[in-house]
Amino acid sequence: MPDSMSEQLQQDLQCEDLLECFHGLKQLDKECFRILVDTEEPMTVDEIAAAVDRERSTAYRSVQRLLQTGFIQKDQINYEQGGYYHVYHPTDSSQIANDMQRMLNDWYAKIGQLIQAFETKYEQAETTAEG
């Protein structure tokens, strides 16, 4: 993904690129997310690892990043004889979209303040140089 905003605006971005743009997720993270979205049933880490053809530990790290960002959720399934395992499923897309919109609004407000500070700082510098 391009580094500067002007480079990003020139790219033909896909909606999945938001995962990387907003949260720095990697290609494997996006693949794991896509697998979970395309699958009707929640999946274990072992099933996800098999689906993306990676080691369990590698898939587990991607799953953890997806959990941290809120893109997926974890449920505990209990065995009748004791013990449990976890399954993962995608978070509702409208909740993810709302979270990204909120983050974008926060970013926009912060950048707006920085632009104002830039203008003020360099306007003062111009006034001082002219005086």
Residue pairs with C-beta under 8 A, 6 or more apart in sequence:
1 8
1 11
1 17
1 20
1 21
2 8
2 10
2 11
8 21
13 21
16 30
16 33
16 34
18 100
19 25
19 29
19 30
19 33
19 69
19 71
20 26
20 30
22 69
22 100
22 103
22 104
23 65
23 69
23 71
25 33
25 65
25 66
25 69
25 71
26 62
26 65
28 52
28 54
28 58
28 59
28 62
29 62
29 65
29 66
31 52
31 62
32 48
32 52
32 59
32 62
32 63
32 66
33 66
33 71
33 72
33 90
35 43
35 48
35 51
35 52
36 42
36 43
36 48
36 66
36 72
36 88
36 89
36 90
37 90
39 51
42 75
42 87
42 88
42 89
43 51
43 87
43 88
43 89
44 85
44 86
44 87
44 88
45 56
45 59
45 60
45 63
45 86
45 88
46 56
48 59
48 62
48 63
48 88
49 55
49 56
49 58
49 59
49 60
52 59
52 62
63 72
63 88
66 72
66 88
67 73
67 74
67 88
70 91
70 95
70 96
70 99
71 90
71 91
71 96
72 88
72 89
72 90
72 91
73 88
73 89
73 90
73 91
74 86
74 87
74 88
75 86
75 87
75 88
75 89
76 84
76 85
76 86
77 84
77 85
77 86
77 87
78 84
79 85
